Amino acid sequence: MSGFDNVESTPLTTQERPLVLVVDDDDGIREGLSEMLEDAGFSTVGARHGLEALTLLGTMSAPPTFILLDLMMPIMDGWAFCDSREKSRALSEIPVIVISATEVAEWNRPPGVDAFLPKPIDVEQFAWLAVRMAGRKDARTPTSALLH
């Protein structure tokens, strides 16, 4: 049971559902994060690694509201994804929340990252960031819109 369970009607559920790209090679983590976000009023699309994420981004008619990005992945890890992302003006404007089981010093984080969440993810902090990234600053306390 997560902190996103029992979500009440919020600005996220009464307006168009913001899209989030969830990038993680672990199917269970990717699907769990997607489910939490969808229960909270977001739409999600998943990718198993950075290259798949870049391919998806190239086919989308509109950019996602933000990208939730794991760092440690095969084929193209989070650092390589961020390096590629920084070369595109359109992609570099999409906010990124990095998630990682490994602590990464602030000076050693990938370029253009807006926030960092260590795994296991603190659901309350994640909810606050998701609301913030979606531009829903009208809630009195951001987590109150998503948590009980």
C-alpha positions as CSV (number, residue, x, y, z in Angstrom):
1,M,0.0,0.0,0.0
2,S,1.4,3.4,-1.0
3,G,0.8,6.9,0.1
4,F,-0.9,7.5,-3.3
5,D,-3.7,5.1,-2.4
6,N,-7.1,6.5,-1.6
7,V,-6.6,9.7,-3.6
8,E,-9.4,12.1,-3.5
9,S,-10.5,14.3,-6.4
10,T,-7.8,16.9,-6.9
11,P,-6.8,19.4,-9.5
12,L,-4.8,16.6,-11.1
13,T,-7.9,14.4,-11.5
14,T,-10.3,17.1,-12.6
15,Q,-8.1,18.5,-15.4
16,E,-6.2,16.9,-18.3
17,R,-4.0,14.2,-16.9
18,P,-0.3,15.3,-17.0
19,L,1.9,12.8,-18.8
20,V,5.0,11.4,-17.0
21,L,7.7,9.3,-18.7
22,V,8.9,6.7,-16.2
23,V,12.3,5.2,-17.1
24,D,13.6,2.3,-15.1
25,D,14.9,-1.1,-16.1
26,D,13.2,-2.9,-13.2
27,D,9.7,-3.8,-14.5
28,G,8.3,-4.0,-10.9
29,I,9.6,-0.6,-10.0
30,R,8.6,1.0,-13.3
31,E,5.1,-0.4,-13.1
32,G,4.7,0.4,-9.4
33,L,5.7,4.0,-9.9
34,S,3.4,4.3,-12.9
35,E,0.5,2.9,-11.0
36,M,1.1,5.4,-8.1
37,L,1.2,8.2,-10.6
38,E,-1.9,7.0,-12.5
39,D,-3.8,6.6,-9.2
40,A,-2.9,10.2,-8.4
41,G,-4.3,11.5,-11.8
42,F,-1.2,11.4,-14.0
43,S,-0.9,9.5,-17.3
44,T,2.3,7.5,-17.7
45,V,4.4,5.8,-20.4
46,G,7.3,3.6,-19.5
47,A,10.7,2.9,-20.9
48,R,13.3,0.2,-19.8
49,H,16.4,2.3,-20.5
50,G,17.6,5.7,-21.8
51,L,17.7,4.8,-25.4
52,E,14.1,3.5,-25.4
53,A,13.1,6.8,-23.6
54,L,14.8,8.9,-26.3
55,T,13.0,6.9,-29.0
56,L,9.6,7.4,-27.2
57,L,10.3,11.1,-26.8
58,G,11.0,11.3,-30.5
59,T,7.5,9.9,-31.3
60,M,5.4,11.9,-28.8
61,S,3.1,14.6,-30.2
62,A,3.7,16.6,-27.0
63,P,6.4,16.3,-24.4
64,P,5.8,14.8,-21.0
65,T,5.3,17.0,-18.0
66,F,8.4,15.5,-16.4
67,I,10.7,12.5,-16.7
68,L,11.2,10.1,-13.8
69,L,14.7,8.6,-14.5
70,D,16.6,5.8,-12.9
71,L,20.4,6.1,-13.2
72,M,21.6,2.5,-13.2
73,M,20.2,0.8,-16.4
74,P,21.6,-1.3,-19.2
75,I,22.0,-0.2,-22.8
76,M,21.8,3.5,-22.0
77,D,22.0,4.6,-18.3
78,G,20.7,7.8,-16.8
79,W,23.9,9.7,-17.2
80,A,24.1,9.0,-20.9
81,F,20.4,9.8,-21.3
82,C,21.0,13.2,-19.7
83,D,24.0,13.9,-21.9
84,S,21.9,13.2,-25.0
85,R,19.0,15.1,-23.6
86,E,21.2,18.2,-23.1
87,K,22.0,18.3,-26.8
88,S,18.3,18.9,-27.7
89,R,16.7,22.3,-26.7
90,A,13.2,20.7,-26.7
91,L,14.3,17.8,-24.5
92,S,16.4,19.9,-22.2
93,E,13.3,21.9,-21.2
94,I,11.5,18.8,-19.8
95,P,12.1,18.5,-16.0
96,V,13.8,15.4,-14.8
97,I,13.6,13.7,-11.4
98,V,16.4,11.2,-11.0
99,I,15.8,8.1,-8.8
100,S,18.7,5.9,-7.7
101,A,19.5,3.2,-5.2
102,T,23.1,4.5,-5.1
103,E,23.7,7.8,-3.4
104,V,25.2,10.3,-5.9
105,A,27.0,13.4,-4.7
106,E,25.4,16.6,-5.9
107,W,28.5,17.6,-7.9
108,N,28.4,14.2,-9.6
109,R,24.8,14.2,-10.7
110,P,23.9,14.2,-14.4
111,P,23.5,17.6,-16.1
112,G,20.0,19.2,-16.2
113,V,18.5,17.2,-13.3
114,D,15.8,19.1,-11.4
115,A,15.5,16.8,-8.4
116,F,17.1,13.6,-6.9
117,L,15.2,10.9,-5.0
118,P,17.1,8.0,-3.4
119,K,15.6,4.5,-3.5
120,P,13.6,3.3,-1.7
121,I,11.5,6.3,-2.6
122,D,9.9,8.4,0.1
123,V,6.4,8.5,-1.2
124,E,5.5,11.8,0.4
125,Q,8.5,13.5,-1.0
126,F,7.8,11.9,-4.4
127,A,4.2,13.1,-4.3
128,W,5.3,16.7,-3.5
129,L,7.8,16.7,-6.4
130,A,5.2,15.2,-8.8
131,V,2.8,18.0,-8.0
132,R,5.5,20.6,-8.2
133,M,6.7,19.3,-11.6
134,A,3.1,19.2,-12.9
135,G,2.8,23.0,-12.0
136,R,0.1,22.4,-9.5
137,K,1.3,24.9,-7.0
138,D,-2.3,25.9,-6.0
139,A,-2.6,23.1,-3.4
140,R,-2.2,24.4,0.2
141,T,0.3,21.6,0.8
142,P,1.4,19.8,-2.3
143,T,1.2,16.3,-0.7
144,S,-2.3,16.9,0.6
145,A,-3.5,16.8,-3.0
146,L,-2.2,13.3,-3.4
147,L,-2.0,11.8,0.1
148,H,-4.3,11.2,3.1
